[in-house]
Amino acid sequence: MIIFTILGIVAAVFFLIVIIISVIEVRIKKRKKEKLFYKMDKVETRTGGLAHDRNRTYSEIQKGNEKK
């Protein structure tokens, strides 16, 4: 019976560690994704920046490129 108790404790500790590592991993990925989007917003394009492009249709962007 002692063996089953020790085995249960070891399994519980293992699952607790897996859950903690998963939470940490999700937080790290979320931060990296936020930094990536932040860097993308700072990029300047020929049409005036990504923020400007998002508010226009593709045809409007093409017309603007043809004028240049």
Biopython code that builds the backbone (N, CA, C, O; Angstrom):
import numpy as np
from Bio.PDB.StructureBuilder import StructureBuilder

atoms = [
    (1, "MET", "N", (0.817, -1.199, 0.000)),
    (1, "MET", "CA", (0.000, 0.000, 0.000)),
    (1, "MET", "C", (0.860, 1.264, 0.000)),
    (1, "MET", "O", (0.481, 2.286, -0.571)),
    (2, "ILE", "N", (2.002, 1.179, 0.636)),
    (2, "ILE", "CA", (2.877, 2.348, 0.673)),
    (2, "ILE", "C", (3.383, 2.674, -0.731)),
    (2, "ILE", "O", (3.556, 3.841, -1.083)),
    (3, "ILE", "N", (3.616, 1.641, -1.518)),
    (3, "ILE", "CA", (4.098, 1.843, -2.886)),
    (3, "ILE", "C", (3.074, 2.638, -3.698)),
    (3, "ILE", "O", (3.447, 3.544, -4.442)),
    (4, "PHE", "N", (1.790, 2.307, -3.561)),
    (4, "PHE", "CA", (0.739, 3.019, -4.293)),
    (4, "PHE", "C", (0.633, 4.474, -3.829)),
    (4, "PHE", "O", (0.375, 5.363, -4.641)),
    (5, "THR", "N", (0.825, 4.717, -2.566)),
    (5, "THR", "CA", (0.782, 6.076, -2.031)),
    (5, "THR", "C", (1.934, 6.901, -2.602)),
    (5, "THR", "O", (1.739, 8.032, -3.048)),
    (6, "ILE", "N", (3.116, 6.333, -2.583)),
    (6, "ILE", "CA", (4.290, 7.029, -3.138)),
    (6, "ILE", "C", (4.103, 7.253, -4.632)),
    (6, "ILE", "O", (4.422, 8.331, -5.135)),
    (7, "LEU", "N", (3.596, 6.261, -5.346)),
    (7, "LEU", "CA", (3.353, 6.384, -6.783)),
    (7, "LEU", "C", (2.313, 7.475, -7.064)),
    (7, "LEU", "O", (2.458, 8.236, -8.021)),
    (8, "GLY", "N", (1.291, 7.554, -6.252)),
    (8, "GLY", "CA", (0.269, 8.590, -6.407)),
    (8, "GLY", "C", (0.831, 9.977, -6.165)),
    (8, "GLY", "O", (0.505, 10.914, -6.894)),
    (9, "ILE", "N", (1.663, 10.119, -5.161)),
    (9, "ILE", "CA", (2.280, 11.414, -4.866)),
    (9, "ILE", "C", (3.204, 11.841, -6.011)),
    (9, "ILE", "O", (3.192, 13.000, -6.426)),
    (10, "VAL", "N", (3.995, 10.905, -6.513)),
    (10, "VAL", "CA", (4.901, 11.203, -7.627)),
    (10, "VAL", "C", (4.097, 11.620, -8.863)),
    (10, "VAL", "O", (4.469, 12.573, -9.547)),
    (11, "ALA", "N", (3.002, 10.915, -9.153)),
    (11, "ALA", "CA", (2.171, 11.253, -10.307)),
    (11, "ALA", "C", (1.531, 12.632, -10.132)),
    (11, "ALA", "O", (1.468, 13.406, -11.088)),
    (12, "ALA", "N", (1.061, 12.946, -8.932)),
    (12, "ALA", "CA", (0.455, 14.252, -8.671)),
    (12, "ALA", "C", (1.473, 15.377, -8.848)),
    (12, "ALA", "O", (1.159, 16.414, -9.432)),
    (13, "VAL", "N", (2.688, 15.176, -8.348)),
    (13, "VAL", "CA", (3.744, 16.178, -8.502)),
    (13, "VAL", "C", (4.088, 16.352, -9.982)),
    (13, "VAL", "O", (4.279, 17.475, -10.449)),
    (14, "PHE", "N", (4.165, 15.244, -10.716)),
    (14, "PHE", "CA", (4.463, 15.304, -12.145)),
    (14, "PHE", "C", (3.409, 16.130, -12.888)),
    (14, "PHE", "O", (3.757, 17.013, -13.671)),
    (15, "PHE", "N", (2.134, 15.850, -12.649)),
    (15, "PHE", "CA", (1.072, 16.590, -13.329)),
    (15, "PHE", "C", (1.059, 18.061, -12.912)),
    (15, "PHE", "O", (0.764, 18.927, -13.736)),
    (16, "LEU", "N", (1.368, 18.354, -11.671)),
    (16, "LEU", "CA", (1.441, 19.739, -11.213)),
    (16, "LEU", "C", (2.556, 20.493, -11.947)),
    (16, "LEU", "O", (2.365, 21.635, -12.365)),
    (17, "ILE", "N", (3.700, 19.862, -12.100)),
    (17, "ILE", "CA", (4.821, 20.481, -12.816)),
    (17, "ILE", "C", (4.459, 20.707, -14.284)),
    (17, "ILE", "O", (4.780, 21.757, -14.842)),
    (18, "VAL", "N", (3.800, 19.743, -14.911)),
    (18, "VAL", "CA", (3.390, 19.891, -16.318)),
    (18, "VAL", "C", (2.427, 21.066, -16.474)),
    (18, "VAL", "O", (2.547, 21.839, -17.425)),
    (19, "ILE", "N", (1.491, 21.206, -15.567)),
    (19, "ILE", "CA", (0.521, 22.310, -15.637)),
    (19, "ILE", "C", (1.232, 23.652, -15.458)),
    (19, "ILE", "O", (0.955, 24.598, -16.195)),
    (20, "ILE", "N", (2.126, 23.743, -14.506)),
    (20, "ILE", "CA", (2.859, 24.993, -14.269)),
    (20, "ILE", "C", (3.707, 25.363, -15.488)),
    (20, "ILE", "O", (3.726, 26.525, -15.895)),
    (21, "ILE", "N", (4.396, 24.404, -16.063)),
    (21, "ILE", "CA", (5.223, 24.666, -17.243)),
    (21, "ILE", "C", (4.353, 25.101, -18.421)),
    (21, "ILE", "O", (4.752, 25.984, -19.180)),
    (22, "SER", "N", (3.181, 24.505, -18.588)),
    (22, "SER", "CA", (2.278, 24.891, -19.674)),
    (22, "SER", "C", (1.810, 26.331, -19.523)),
    (22, "SER", "O", (1.750, 27.068, -20.507)),
    (23, "VAL", "N", (1.480, 26.736, -18.312)),
    (23, "VAL", "CA", (1.041, 28.113, -18.068)),
    (23, "VAL", "C", (2.166, 29.090, -18.382)),
    (23, "VAL", "O", (1.931, 30.121, -19.013)),
    (24, "ILE", "N", (3.371, 28.782, -17.954)),
    (24, "ILE", "CA", (4.522, 29.648, -18.224)),
    (24, "ILE", "C", (4.769, 29.745, -19.727)),
    (24, "ILE", "O", (5.049, 30.828, -20.242)),
    (25, "GLU", "N", (4.668, 28.624, -20.430)),
    (25, "GLU", "CA", (4.891, 28.610, -21.871)),
    (25, "GLU", "C", (3.873, 29.472, -22.606)),
    (25, "GLU", "O", (4.233, 30.196, -23.535)),
    (26, "VAL", "N", (2.613, 29.404, -22.204)),
    (26, "VAL", "CA", (1.566, 30.213, -22.838)),
    (26, "VAL", "C", (1.841, 31.695, -22.629)),
    (26, "VAL", "O", (1.672, 32.492, -23.552)),
    (27, "ARG", "N", (2.257, 32.070, -21.438)),
    (27, "ARG", "CA", (2.565, 33.483, -21.158)),
    (27, "ARG", "C", (3.731, 33.979, -21.998)),
    (27, "ARG", "O", (3.701, 35.105, -22.495)),
    (28, "ILE", "N", (4.749, 33.160, -22.161)),
    (28, "ILE", "CA", (5.911, 33.550, -22.971)),
    (28, "ILE", "C", (5.502, 33.723, -24.430)),
    (28, "ILE", "O", (5.899, 34.696, -25.072)),
    (29, "LYS", "N", (4.715, 32.794, -24.957)),
    (29, "LYS", "CA", (4.265, 32.903, -26.347)),
    (29, "LYS", "C", (3.403, 34.142, -26.556)),
    (29, "LYS", "O", (3.503, 34.804, -27.589)),
    (30, "LYS", "N", (2.561, 34.453, -25.583)),
    (30, "LYS", "CA", (1.694, 35.623, -25.686)),
    (30, "LYS", "C", (2.527, 36.898, -25.739)),
    (30, "LYS", "O", (2.229, 37.796, -26.527)),
    (31, "ARG", "N", (3.557, 36.990, -24.920)),
    (31, "ARG", "CA", (4.425, 38.171, -24.923)),
    (31, "ARG", "C", (5.151, 38.322, -26.247)),
    (31, "ARG", "O", (5.259, 39.428, -26.777)),
    (32, "LYS", "N", (5.651, 37.211, -26.784)),
    (32, "LYS", "CA", (6.358, 37.269, -28.062)),
    (32, "LYS", "C", (5.426, 37.733, -29.167)),
    (32, "LYS", "O", (5.826, 38.518, -30.027)),
    (33, "LYS", "N", (4.187, 37.254, -29.153)),
    (33, "LYS", "CA", (3.221, 37.641, -30.172)),
    (33, "LYS", "C", (2.884, 39.123, -30.057)),
    (33, "LYS", "O", (2.764, 39.803, -31.076)),
    (34, "GLU", "N", (2.729, 39.638, -28.831)),
    (34, "GLU", "CA", (2.445, 41.061, -28.634)),
    (34, "GLU", "C", (3.600, 41.911, -29.147)),
    (34, "GLU", "O", (3.368, 42.940, -29.781)),
    (35, "LYS", "N", (4.834, 41.504, -28.886)),
    (35, "LYS", "CA", (5.989, 42.257, -29.362)),
    (35, "LYS", "C", (6.042, 42.245, -30.883)),
    (35, "LYS", "O", (6.395, 43.251, -31.499)),
    (36, "LEU", "N", (5.694, 41.110, -31.495)),
    (36, "LEU", "CA", (5.703, 41.011, -32.944)),
    (36, "LEU", "C", (4.689, 41.970, -33.543)),
    (36, "LEU", "O", (4.998, 42.674, -34.505)),
    (37, "PHE", "N", (3.470, 42.007, -32.982)),
    (37, "PHE", "CA", (2.448, 42.915, -33.501)),
    (37, "PHE", "C", (2.860, 44.368, -33.284)),
    (37, "PHE", "O", (2.582, 45.222, -34.125)),
    (38, "TYR", "N", (3.522, 44.656, -32.160)),
    (38, "TYR", "CA", (3.973, 46.018, -31.896)),
    (38, "TYR", "C", (5.003, 46.444, -32.940)),
    (38, "TYR", "O", (4.965, 47.571, -33.434)),
    (39, "LYS", "N", (5.914, 45.545, -33.270)),
    (39, "LYS", "CA", (6.920, 45.862, -34.284)),
    (39, "LYS", "C", (6.278, 46.029, -35.646)),
    (39, "LYS", "O", (6.705, 46.883, -36.423)),
    (40, "MET", "N", (5.260, 45.234, -35.958)),
    (40, "MET", "CA", (4.583, 45.345, -37.250)),
    (40, "MET", "C", (3.876, 46.686, -37.388)),
    (40, "MET", "O", (3.823, 47.243, -38.484)),
    (41, "ASP", "N", (3.336, 47.210, -36.303)),
    (41, "ASP", "CA", (2.650, 48.500, -36.364)),
    (41, "ASP", "C", (3.614, 49.644, -36.648)),
    (41, "ASP", "O", (3.211, 50.673, -37.192)),
    (42, "LYS", "N", (4.877, 49.477, -36.289)),
    (42, "LYS", "CA", (5.850, 50.545, -36.492)),
    (42, "LYS", "C", (6.423, 50.549, -37.909)),
    (42, "LYS", "O", (7.107, 51.499, -38.288)),
    (43, "VAL", "N", (6.159, 49.511, -38.696)),
    (43, "VAL", "CA", (6.722, 49.407, -40.039)),
    (43, "VAL", "C", (6.087, 50.458, -40.950)),
    (43, "VAL", "O", (4.869, 50.634, -40.957)),
    (44, "GLU", "N", (6.916, 51.142, -41.706)),
    (44, "GLU", "CA", (6.416, 52.106, -42.674)),
    (44, "GLU", "C", (6.446, 51.473, -44.061)),
    (44, "GLU", "O", (7.405, 50.791, -44.424)),
    (45, "THR", "N", (5.399, 51.705, -44.822)),
    (45, "THR", "CA", (5.349, 51.202, -46.189)),
    (45, "THR", "C", (5.296, 52.378, -47.146)),
    (45, "THR", "O", (5.239, 53.530, -46.715)),
    (46, "ARG", "N", (5.313, 52.100, -48.422)),
    (46, "ARG", "CA", (5.261, 53.174, -49.407)),
    (46, "ARG", "C", (3.927, 53.913, -49.367)),
    (46, "ARG", "O", (3.837, 55.058, -49.809)),
    (47, "THR", "N", (2.907, 53.271, -48.846)),
    (47, "THR", "CA", (1.577, 53.880, -48.848)),
    (47, "THR", "C", (1.282, 54.628, -47.553)),
    (47, "THR", "O", (0.164, 55.111, -47.371)),
    (48, "GLY", "N", (2.248, 54.734, -46.656)),
    (48, "GLY", "CA", (2.037, 55.533, -45.461)),
    (48, "GLY", "C", (1.922, 54.744, -44.176)),
    (48, "GLY", "O", (1.539, 55.304, -43.149)),
    (49, "GLY", "N", (2.239, 53.475, -44.199)),
    (49, "GLY", "CA", (2.215, 52.690, -42.967)),
    (49, "GLY", "C", (1.094, 51.679, -42.956)),
    (49, "GLY", "O", (0.095, 51.830, -43.659)),
    (50, "LEU", "N", (1.267, 50.642, -42.148)),
    (50, "LEU", "CA", (0.287, 49.563, -42.098)),
    (50, "LEU", "C", (-1.045, 50.032, -41.541)),
    (50, "LEU", "O", (-2.095, 49.561, -41.980)),
    (51, "ALA", "N", (-1.026, 50.946, -40.588)),
    (51, "ALA", "CA", (-2.275, 51.440, -40.016)),
    (51, "ALA", "C", (-3.099, 52.142, -41.087)),
    (51, "ALA", "O", (-4.326, 52.047, -41.092)),
    (52, "HIS", "N", (-2.428, 52.845, -41.989)),
    (52, "HIS", "CA", (-3.125, 53.532, -43.074)),
    (52, "HIS", "C", (-3.687, 52.514, -44.069)),
    (52, "HIS", "O", (-4.796, 52.686, -44.575)),
    (53, "ASP", "N", (-2.925, 51.458, -44.348)),
    (53, "ASP", "CA", (-3.354, 50.437, -45.303)),
    (53, "ASP", "C", (-4.584, 49.678, -44.822)),
    (53, "ASP", "O", (-5.416, 49.275, -45.634)),
    (54, "ARG", "N", (-4.710, 49.481, -43.524)),
    (54, "ARG", "CA", (-5.819, 48.695, -43.001)),
    (54, "ARG", "C", (-7.159, 49.381, -43.237)),
    (54, "ARG", "O", (-8.195, 48.717, -43.285)),
    (55, "ASN", "N", (-7.149, 50.695, -43.383)),
    (55, "ASN", "CA", (-8.390, 51.428, -43.545)),
    (55, "ASN", "C", (-8.768, 51.621, -45.007)),
    (55, "ASN", "O", (-9.764, 52.278, -45.308)),
    (56, "ARG", "N", (-7.984, 51.057, -45.911)),
    (56, "ARG", "CA", (-8.272, 51.205, -47.341)),
    (56, "ARG", "C", (-8.433, 49.833, -47.980)),
    (56, "ARG", "O", (-7.948, 48.829, -47.460)),
    (57, "THR", "N", (-9.119, 49.808, -49.111)),
    (57, "THR", "CA", (-9.296, 48.560, -49.844)),
    (57, "THR", "C", (-8.069, 48.316, -50.710)),
    (57, "THR", "O", (-7.241, 49.207, -50.899)),
    (58, "TYR", "N", (-7.963, 47.120, -51.223)),
    (58, "TYR", "CA", (-6.816, 46.767, -52.059)),
    (58, "TYR", "C", (-6.778, 47.612, -53.327)),
    (58, "TYR", "O", (-5.709, 48.046, -53.756)),
    (59, "SER", "N", (-7.951, 47.848, -53.928)),
    (59, "SER", "CA", (-7.992, 48.645, -55.162)),
    (59, "SER", "C", (-7.535, 50.085, -54.903)),
    (59, "SER", "O", (-6.862, 50.678, -55.746)),
    (60, "GLU", "N", (-7.889, 50.645, -53.761)),
    (60, "GLU", "CA", (-7.439, 52.007, -53.434)),
    (60, "GLU", "C", (-5.920, 52.048, -53.278)),
    (60, "GLU", "O", (-5.276, 53.006, -53.706)),
    (61, "ILE", "N", (-5.353, 51.024, -52.673)),
    (61, "ILE", "CA", (-3.903, 50.971, -52.509)),
    (61, "ILE", "C", (-3.223, 50.853, -53.868)),
    (61, "ILE", "O", (-2.209, 51.504, -54.119)),
    (62, "GLN", "N", (-3.789, 50.014, -54.754)),
    (62, "GLN", "CA", (-3.211, 49.857, -56.092)),
    (62, "GLN", "C", (-3.265, 51.164, -56.871)),
    (62, "GLN", "O", (-2.303, 51.509, -57.557)),
    (63, "LYS", "N", (-4.366, 51.894, -56.777)),
    (63, "LYS", "CA", (-4.480, 53.185, -57.475)),
    (63, "LYS", "C", (-3.435, 54.152, -56.953)),
    (63, "LYS", "O", (-2.833, 54.893, -57.732)),
    (64, "GLY", "N", (-3.212, 54.157, -55.655)),
    (64, "GLY", "CA", (-2.209, 55.021, -55.068)),
    (64, "GLY", "C", (-0.815, 54.661, -55.524)),
    (64, "GLY", "O", (0.025, 55.541, -55.709)),
    (65, "ASN", "N", (-0.557, 53.372, -55.708)),
    (65, "ASN", "CA", (0.766, 52.939, -56.187)),
    (65, "ASN", "C", (0.971, 53.316, -57.643)),
    (65, "ASN", "O", (2.092, 53.637, -58.038)),
    (66, "GLU", "N", (-0.075, 53.288, -58.448)),
    (66, "GLU", "CA", (0.049, 53.625, -59.862)),
    (66, "GLU", "C", (0.349, 55.111, -60.061)),
    (66, "GLU", "O", (1.045, 55.484, -61.006)),
    (67, "LYS", "N", (-0.168, 55.948, -59.185)),
    (67, "LYS", "CA", (0.051, 57.390, -59.296)),
    (67, "LYS", "C", (1.495, 57.764, -59.045)),
    (67, "LYS", "O", (1.976, 58.761, -59.582)),
    (68, "LYS", "N", (2.199, 56.980, -58.235)),
    (68, "LYS", "CA", (3.598, 57.282, -57.888)),
    (68, "LYS", "C", (4.500, 56.918, -58.992)),
    (68, "LYS", "O", (5.713, 57.098, -58.884)),
]
sb = StructureBuilder()
sb.init_structure("model")
sb.init_model(0)
sb.init_chain("A")
sb.init_seg("    ")
for serial, (resi, resn, name, xyz) in enumerate(atoms, 1):
    if name == "N":
        sb.init_residue(resn, " ", resi, " ")
    sb.init_atom(name, np.array(xyz, "f"), 0.0, 1.0, " ", f" {name:<3s}", serial, name[0])
structure = sb.get_structure()
